[in-house]
Amino acid sequence: MEILRYYLYIRNPAYFDQFRLACCLSPSIDEVGAVEDVSFSEAFFHFLALPWKILFSVVPPRRSCGGWIPFVISPVLLAGMVYVIMEVIRNMGCFLGIAPVV
């Protein structure tokens, strides 16, 4: 367990920074250097996408294990996301009485 902790946190702190950055909603800085406050639409879409951001933060940075771990985890998460969206659409179509085409 200590080896895993050493590899993930001490040797690779960017992995845990992904979770912090996914949850962080902060003002932006424009070209001049002025701070622009967070607008309502930015906050709304941030909180709407927050579950997906946290889910995809599980993928380790691309430099870990020569890139093979992210290469394997990314398609698995994408397939899971496609499955969830397909089930939601299928249930919505069933609820609305729309016949499936295929």
C-alpha positions, -999 to 999 in steps of 0.1 A, spaced: 0 0 0 29 23 8 44 17 -27 11 27 -43 8 58 -21 44 67 -30 39 63 -67 6 82 -69 10 111 -45 47 117 -38 61 108 -71 32 120 -92 14 149 -74 -3 160 -106 -27 130 -103 -43 144 -72 -42 179 -86 -66 167 -113 -93 162 -87 -88 196 -72 -88 213 -106 -120 195 -116 -139 208 -86 -124 243 -86 -145 272 -100 -124 303 -100 -124 337 -118 -104 340 -150 -77 365 -160 -79 382 -194 -51 393 -217 -46 426 -199 -43 409 -165 -77 420 -151 -97 395 -131 -131 386 -145 -157 373 -121 -174 340 -127 -207 345 -146 -239 327 -139 -236 306 -171 -200 295 -162 -211 284 -128 -242 267 -141 -223 247 -167 -195 239 -142 -219 224 -117 -237 206 -145 -205 190 -158 -190 184 -123 -199 147 -121 -183 140 -155 -152 161 -145 -147 141 -113 -153 108 -131 -127 115 -158 -102 128 -132 -97 91 -123 -76 88 -155 -39 92 -144 -16 116 -162 -2 105 -195 33 101 -182 24 73 -158 37 39 -168 46 51 -202 11 62 -211 -4 27 -210 -26 31 -180 -43 62 -193 -45 45 -227 -65 16 -212 -86 36 -187 -98 63 -211 -117 40 -236 -132 21 -207 -146 53 -192 -158 65 -225 -176 32 -232 -192 35 -197 -203 71 -205 -218 60 -238 -236 32 -221 -251 54 -195 -262 80 -221 -278 53 -243 -297 39 -213 -310 73 -204 -321 80 -240 -337 45 -243 -357 50 -211 -367 85 -221 -379 72 -255 -399 45 -237 -414 70 -213 -424 93 -242 -438 64 -263 -413 67 -291 -405 34 -309 -369 25 -312 -356 27 -348 -331 -1 -347 
